[in-house]
């Protein structure tokens, strides 16, 4: 069995800038919004604004976790982790999802208590103004994190960005609701808004956990990326008397691992087959970001060559 696997593949896949500065930015934003939203709650006594402040505490815990996991994920491959440490980021987004669910439970409990014990909201104008400033901070940071996450293929930054954007829309809803309470005097709207916030947060948490589990379970690359790989293989099928099978893909955070068997004429020299394999891997890396390509050469005339390797074969 001959695999063509070069050190340069690993170097290219891990050669990305440190992303910890974005985690520090998220931590700073969380501390700022906690202070602002806590102040808004103390000014108004609104349980809706309290729920917003609690979510910012979750943001802080998630940002701290993201910082630690990004630090681990950036470590280069070593003897114990030959494929790198990228999966550490999935732990971050998984824990963030769990924290979101815990926060949602706390908000729901507080809201239910306020349903039975309504309370007048005070200093609505000032409280809402403070909350709006916190919302703007979250929106700006969320856009920065989302752009960086897409650019560098980081699920941790994307998760943090989605979480912050959820917080933004939550805050918009809370501000609108609390404003409505101030205008109408209907205090029951306040806990109802908080309950709606908790439901929205639960949905975000479950989505993060599901995506993290997919990554830890070695989910295949997206349909778009797989089609791009198939297009590369089809090009070589048309140009040479070769074929492919046993295409397998998986994603470990920013790294994309791709393996495929290349069936070449048995009369080819090892040198010629190897050169072609080099070209195929290069084209695959060109269409799939941060990819590590492995090819296995087999003689096309041999019937055994056409059999896929079963993962559970003894």
Residue pairs with C-beta under 8 A, 6 or more apart in sequence:
1 296
2 270
2 296
2 297
3 294
3 295
3 296
4 274
4 277
4 278
4 281
4 294
4 295
4 296
4 297
5 294
6 281
9 281
9 285
9 292
9 293
9 294
10 77
10 84
10 292
12 285
12 290
13 84
13 254
13 255
13 256
13 290
13 291
13 292
14 74
14 76
14 77
14 84
14 255
16 74
16 152
16 153
16 254
16 290
17 152
18 70
18 74
19 70
19 74
19 148
19 152
19 154
19 156
19 157
20 67
20 70
20 71
20 74
22 70
22 144
22 145
22 148
22 157
22 160
23 63
23 66
23 67
23 70
23 156
23 157
23 160
24 67
25 141
25 144
25 145
26 59
26 62
26 63
26 66
26 141
26 145
26 160
26 164
27 60
27 63
27 64
27 67
29 59
29 63
29 137
29 138
29 141
29 164
30 56
30 57
30 59
30 60
30 63
31 60
32 134
32 137
33 56
33 59
33 134
33 137
33 138
33 167
34 53
34 56
34 57
34 59
34 60
36 130
36 131
36 133
36 134
36 137
37 49
37 52
37 53
37 56
37 130
37 131
37 134
37 171
38 53
39 130
40 46
40 49
40 52
40 53
40 127
40 128
40 130
40 131
40 134
41 49
41 50
41 52
41 53
41 127
43 122
43 123
43 126
43 127
43 130
44 121
44 122
44 123
44 124
44 127
44 128
44 178
45 119
45 120
45 121
45 122
46 121
46 127
46 174
46 178
46 181
46 190
47 110
47 111
47 114
47 119
47 190
47 191
47 194
48 174
48 177
48 178
48 190
48 191
48 193
48 194
48 197
49 127
49 131
49 174
49 178
50 107
50 110
50 194
51 107
51 110
51 111
51 170
51 174
51 194
51 197
51 198
52 131
52 134
52 167
52 170
52 171
52 174
52 197
54 103
54 106
54 107
54 110
55 100
55 103
55 107
55 167
55 170
55 197
55 201
56 134
56 167
57 103
58 96
58 99
58 100
58 102
58 103
58 163
59 138
59 160
59 163
59 164
59 167
61 99
62 92
62 95
62 96
62 99
62 100
62 159
62 160
62 163
63 160
65 91
65 92
65 95
65 96
66 92
66 96
66 156
66 157
66 159
66 160
68 92
69 88
69 89
69 91
69 92
69 156
70 89
70 92
70 154
70 156
70 157
72 85
72 88
73 84
73 85
73 86
73 87
73 88
73 89
73 156
73 253
73 254
74 85
75 81
75 84
75 85
76 84
77 83
77 84
77 85
83 252
83 255
83 257
83 292
84 252
84 255
86 252
86 253
86 254
86 255
87 215
87 216
87 252
87 253
88 253
89 154
89 155
89 156
89 215
89 253
90 155
90 212
90 215
90 216
90 253
91 212
92 156
92 159
93 155
93 156
93 159
93 208
93 209
93 211
93 212
94 208
94 209
94 212
94 213
94 216
96 159
96 160
96 163
96 205
96 208
97 159
97 204
97 205
97 206
97 207
97 208
97 209
97 212
98 205
98 209
99 205
100 163
100 201
100 202
100 204
100 205
100 208
101 201
101 202
101 205
101 206
103 201
104 198
104 199
104 201
104 202
104 205
105 198
107 194
107 195
107 197
107 198
107 201
108 194
108 195
108 198
110 194
111 191
111 192
111 194
111 195
111 198
112 191
112 195
114 190
114 191
114 194
115 188
115 191
115 192
118 187
118 188
118 190
118 191
119 187
119 190
120 187
121 127
121 178
121 181
121 182
121 187
121 190
124 178
124 179
124 181
124 182
125 182
127 178
128 175
128 178
128 179
128 182
131 171
131 174
131 175
131 178
132 171
132 175
134 171
135 168
135 171
135 172
135 175
138 164
138 165
138 167
138 168
138 171
139 164
139 165
139 168
141 164
142 161
142 162
142 164
142 165
142 167
142 168
143 161
145 157
145 158
145 160
145 161
145 164
146 157
146 158
146 161
146 162
146 165
148 154
148 157
149 155
149 156
149 157
149 158
149 159
149 160
149 161
150 158
152 254
153 253
153 254
153 289
153 290
154 253
154 254
155 211
155 212
155 215
155 253
156 253
159 208
159 211
159 212
162 204
162 207
162 208
163 204
163 208
166 200
166 201
166 204
169 200
170 197
170 200
170 201
173 193
173 196
173 197
173 200
174 193
174 194
174 197
177 189
177 190
177 192
177 193
178 190
178 193
180 186
180 189
181 187
181 189
181 190
215 251
215 252
215 253
218 250
218 251
218 252
219 250
219 251
220 226
220 248
220 249
220 250
220 251
221 229
221 249
221 250
221 251
221 256
221 258
221 288
225 249
225 256
225 287
225 288
226 247
226 249
228 287
228 288
229 247
229 249
229 258
229 260
229 284
229 287
229 288
230 247
231 287
232 280
232 283
232 284
232 287
233 244
233 247
233 260
233 280
235 283
236 242
236 244
236 276
236 279
236 280
237 243
237 244
240 264
240 276
241 265
241 300
242 262
242 263
242 264
242 265
242 276
242 300
243 263
243 300
244 260
244 261
244 262
244 263
245 260
245 261
245 263
245 306
245 308
246 259
246 260
246 261
246 296
246 308
246 309
247 258
247 259
247 260
248 258
248 259
248 260
249 256
249 257
249 258
249 259
250 256
250 257
251 257
254 290
255 290
255 291
255 292
256 288
256 289
256 290
256 291
256 292
257 291
257 292
257 294
258 284
258 288
258 291
258 292
258 293
258 294
259 293
259 294
259 295
259 296
260 280
260 293
260 294
260 295
260 296
261 295
261 296
261 297
261 298
261 305
261 308
262 273
262 276
262 277
262 280
262 295
262 296
262 297
262 298
263 298
263 299
263 300
263 305
263 306
264 273
264 276
264 297
264 298
264 299
264 300
265 299
265 300
265 301
266 299
266 300
266 301
266 302
273 297
274 297
277 295
277 297
280 293
280 295
281 293
281 294
281 295
284 291
284 293
285 291
285 293
298 305
299 305
